[in-house]
Amino acid sequence: MRNIIIFDDNETRRQLLPLTHTRPIAKIRIGVTTIAEKWQNMLGEARYSWLTASYLQEKFPLLAEGTNLMIAGHVLPSPSLAKQALALGEGEAIIDGEQVIAFNGKPGIFDNRQFTKTHAPAEQPSRINKLYDIFELNSKAICDDFALITQGRKSQPIPDTATVIGDASQIFLEEGASVDGAFLNTKKGPIYIGKDVEIRLYKAIDKQKEFTGTLTSYDADSVTITMEDGSERTFEKSEIALIRLAFDF
């Protein structure tokens, strides 16, 4: 089985802090999937591991062998780029400018950048070098992921209770997804709804959509906060769409 190591570019990792404080670059989600999942979908079955900051290696271990396919974790793959990476010979690398995108061979050669042959990328790849790249590239990544994930597959039927605005073929519901009563608008891009996800209509509580307070207690079924006037209010988990952490300086 091929051994694939997804590595962090050190300068890019620094530029992507604080997200990369707790994960390798390729664990960042952009579009539907993480960058690592995109590579795994295109490179196929293999043993995957990570070359990242030393303090992260316990959680994301490095499993190096004599010959490894090294993949840059900040680069978003395309089918042609993945195919080119899989075709690299021993000691060969794909390089764009000064950045290594992929390398196949021994760890020492990779560390010293003593490649036997270099290739330009088959097509100019998208990559995240700064935090704002995640947002700028997200729309295209959603479309690319949608096409890859849904290729050759059939969506669960859209219920009559849902309202579709735009092209219904751009909506994909995984098994167990529930969209009863929802408005699904594909005019700005496709919609992918994962397994067992439930989309609900917004319901105001006492004509309010947001409540601010200090967390007092919580359990499996409810959350209680202390309001600014000192009163306590308990919300059932089924009533909550989002809890945001706020700091009062």
C-alpha positions as CSV (number, residue, x, y, z in Angstrom):
1,M,0.0,0.0,0.0
2,R,1.3,3.5,-0.9
3,N,2.5,5.6,2.0
4,I,1.3,9.2,1.8
5,I,2.5,12.0,4.1
6,I,0.6,15.3,4.1
7,F,3.1,18.0,5.2
8,D,2.8,21.5,6.5
9,D,4.7,24.4,4.8
10,N,6.2,26.1,7.8
11,E,5.6,29.7,6.6
12,T,2.1,29.0,5.5
13,R,1.4,27.3,8.8
14,R,2.5,30.5,10.6
15,Q,0.3,32.7,8.3
16,L,-2.8,30.5,9.1
17,L,-2.6,30.8,12.9
18,P,-4.6,30.6,15.1
19,L,-6.3,27.8,13.1
20,T,-3.1,25.8,12.8
21,H,-2.4,26.0,16.6
22,T,-4.5,22.8,17.0
23,R,-4.3,21.0,13.6
24,P,-2.2,20.5,10.5
25,I,-3.1,22.8,7.6
26,A,-4.8,20.0,5.7
27,K,-7.3,19.5,8.5
28,I,-8.8,22.9,7.7
29,R,-12.2,22.7,6.1
30,I,-12.8,24.6,2.9
31,G,-15.9,23.8,0.9
32,V,-17.7,20.6,2.0
33,T,-14.6,18.7,3.0
34,T,-11.2,19.3,4.6
35,I,-8.1,19.7,2.3
36,A,-7.0,16.2,3.5
37,E,-10.3,14.6,2.6
38,K,-10.1,16.2,-0.9
39,W,-6.6,14.6,-1.4
40,Q,-7.8,11.3,0.0
41,N,-10.8,11.2,-2.3
42,M,-8.6,11.8,-5.3
43,L,-5.5,9.8,-4.4
44,G,-7.4,6.8,-3.2
45,E,-6.6,4.0,-0.7
46,A,-3.3,4.5,1.0
47,R,-1.8,4.9,4.5
48,Y,-2.0,8.6,5.4
49,S,0.0,10.5,8.1
50,W,1.2,14.0,8.9
51,L,4.3,16.1,9.0
52,T,3.4,19.0,11.2
53,A,4.5,21.0,14.2
54,S,6.3,18.7,16.8
55,Y,3.7,19.3,19.5
56,L,0.9,18.1,17.2
57,Q,2.6,14.9,16.2
58,E,1.3,12.9,19.1
59,K,-2.3,13.5,17.9
60,F,-1.4,13.5,14.2
61,P,1.5,11.0,13.9
62,L,4.1,10.7,11.2
63,L,4.4,7.3,9.7
64,A,7.4,7.5,7.4
65,E,8.8,4.6,5.2
66,G,11.7,4.2,2.8
67,T,9.7,5.8,0.0
68,N,6.8,8.2,0.6
69,L,4.5,10.4,-1.5
70,M,4.7,13.8,0.1
71,I,1.7,16.2,-0.4
72,A,1.6,19.9,0.5
73,G,-1.3,20.3,2.9
74,H,-2.1,23.9,1.9
75,V,-2.8,23.0,-1.8
76,L,-6.3,22.1,-3.0
77,P,-6.1,19.2,-5.4
78,S,-7.7,18.7,-8.8
79,P,-8.0,15.4,-10.6
80,S,-5.2,16.3,-13.0
81,L,-2.9,17.3,-10.1
82,A,-3.6,14.2,-8.1
83,K,-3.0,12.0,-11.2
84,Q,0.3,13.8,-11.8
85,A,1.4,13.3,-8.2
86,L,0.6,9.5,-8.4
87,A,2.7,9.3,-11.5
88,L,5.9,10.8,-10.0
89,G,9.0,8.6,-10.2
90,E,11.5,8.0,-7.4
91,G,13.1,11.3,-6.4
92,E,10.8,13.4,-8.6
93,A,8.8,16.5,-7.4
94,I,6.1,18.9,-8.5
95,I,7.2,22.4,-7.8
96,D,5.5,25.8,-8.4
97,G,7.9,28.6,-7.9
98,E,9.7,27.8,-4.7
99,Q,6.9,25.7,-3.2
100,V,6.9,21.9,-3.3
101,I,3.5,20.6,-4.1
102,A,4.3,16.9,-4.2
103,F,7.4,14.6,-4.0
104,N,7.9,10.9,-4.2
105,G,11.0,9.3,-2.6
106,K,13.1,9.0,0.4
107,P,12.8,11.4,3.4
108,G,16.4,12.6,3.2
109,I,16.0,13.8,-0.4
110,F,12.8,15.6,0.5
111,D,14.5,17.3,3.5
112,N,17.5,18.5,1.4
113,R,15.4,19.3,-1.7
114,Q,17.8,17.2,-3.8
115,F,15.2,16.1,-6.4
116,T,16.3,14.0,-9.4
117,K,13.7,15.8,-11.6
118,T,11.1,18.5,-11.1
119,H,7.9,19.2,-12.9
120,A,5.6,22.2,-13.2
121,P,2.0,21.4,-12.0
122,A,-0.4,20.1,-14.6
123,E,-2.6,23.0,-13.9
124,Q,-2.2,26.0,-11.6
125,P,-3.5,24.8,-8.2
126,S,-5.6,26.7,-5.7
127,R,-3.9,27.1,-2.3
128,I,-4.5,28.7,1.0
129,N,-1.5,30.9,2.1
130,K,-3.4,33.4,4.2
131,L,-6.5,33.2,6.4
132,Y,-8.6,35.2,3.9
133,D,-7.9,32.6,1.2
134,I,-10.2,30.2,3.0
135,F,-13.1,32.5,2.5
136,E,-12.2,33.7,-1.0
137,L,-11.8,30.1,-2.3
138,N,-14.8,28.6,-0.4
139,S,-17.4,29.1,-3.1
140,K,-15.4,27.3,-5.8
141,A,-14.4,24.6,-3.3
142,I,-18.1,23.9,-2.5
143,C,-18.8,23.5,-6.2
144,D,-15.8,21.3,-6.8
145,D,-16.6,19.1,-3.7
146,F,-20.3,18.9,-4.7
147,A,-19.4,17.6,-8.1
148,L,-16.9,15.0,-6.7
149,I,-19.0,13.8,-3.8
150,T,-22.2,13.4,-5.9
151,Q,-20.7,12.0,-9.0
152,G,-22.6,8.8,-10.0
153,R,-24.8,9.0,-6.9
154,K,-28.5,9.7,-6.5
155,S,-29.9,12.1,-4.0
156,Q,-32.7,11.3,-1.6
157,P,-35.9,12.8,-2.9
158,I,-36.7,16.4,-1.9
159,P,-40.0,16.4,0.0
160,D,-43.0,18.4,-1.3
161,T,-43.0,20.4,1.9
162,A,-39.7,22.0,0.9
163,T,-39.5,25.1,-1.4
164,V,-36.8,25.0,-4.0
165,I,-35.6,28.2,-5.6
166,G,-33.3,27.5,-8.6
167,D,-32.1,24.3,-10.1
168,A,-33.2,21.3,-8.0
169,S,-30.5,19.1,-9.5
170,Q,-28.0,21.2,-7.5
171,I,-29.4,19.9,-4.3
172,F,-28.1,16.6,-2.8
173,L,-29.6,15.0,0.3
174,E,-27.8,12.2,2.0
175,E,-29.7,9.4,3.7
176,G,-31.6,10.6,6.7
177,A,-31.4,14.3,5.9
178,S,-34.6,16.2,6.7
179,V,-35.6,19.5,5.0
180,D,-39.3,19.6,5.6
181,G,-40.6,23.2,5.3
182,A,-37.1,24.5,4.4
183,F,-36.3,27.0,1.6
184,L,-33.5,25.7,-0.6
185,N,-32.0,28.3,-2.9
186,T,-29.4,27.2,-5.4
187,K,-29.1,30.4,-7.4
188,K,-25.7,31.1,-5.9
189,G,-24.4,27.6,-5.7
190,P,-25.2,23.9,-5.0
191,I,-26.5,22.6,-1.6
192,Y,-25.2,19.5,0.0
193,I,-26.9,18.2,3.1
194,G,-25.2,15.5,5.0
195,K,-26.4,12.3,6.6
196,D,-29.1,12.7,9.3
197,V,-28.8,16.5,9.2
198,E,-32.1,18.3,10.0
199,I,-32.9,21.7,8.5
200,R,-35.5,23.5,10.6
201,L,-37.6,26.6,10.2
202,Y,-36.7,29.5,12.4
203,K,-39.0,29.9,15.4
204,A,-38.8,33.0,17.6
205,I,-39.2,32.7,21.4
206,D,-41.1,35.6,22.9
207,K,-40.6,37.4,19.6
208,Q,-36.8,37.3,20.1
209,K,-34.2,35.4,18.0
210,E,-31.2,35.9,20.3
211,F,-30.7,35.8,24.1
212,T,-27.5,37.0,25.9
213,G,-26.4,35.9,29.3
214,T,-24.0,34.0,31.5
215,L,-24.0,30.2,31.2
216,T,-25.4,28.9,34.5
217,S,-25.8,25.2,33.8
218,Y,-26.4,22.6,31.1
219,D,-27.2,19.0,30.6
220,A,-28.1,16.6,27.8
221,D,-31.5,18.3,27.2
222,S,-31.3,21.9,28.2
223,V,-29.1,25.0,28.7
224,T,-29.7,27.6,31.4
225,I,-28.3,31.2,31.3
226,T,-28.5,34.1,33.7
227,M,-29.8,37.2,31.9
228,E,-28.5,40.7,32.3
229,D,-31.4,41.5,34.7
230,G,-30.4,38.6,37.0
231,S,-33.2,36.3,36.0
232,E,-32.5,32.8,34.8
233,R,-33.9,31.3,31.6
234,T,-33.8,27.7,30.5
235,F,-33.8,26.6,26.8
236,E,-34.5,23.1,25.5
237,K,-31.7,21.9,23.2
238,S,-34.4,21.5,20.5
239,E,-35.0,25.2,20.6
240,I,-31.3,26.2,20.1
241,A,-29.7,26.7,16.7
242,L,-26.4,28.2,17.8
243,I,-24.5,29.1,20.9
244,R,-21.8,31.7,20.6
245,L,-19.0,32.3,23.1
246,A,-18.6,36.0,23.9
247,F,-16.1,37.9,26.0
248,D,-16.9,40.9,28.1
249,F,-13.9,43.2,28.6
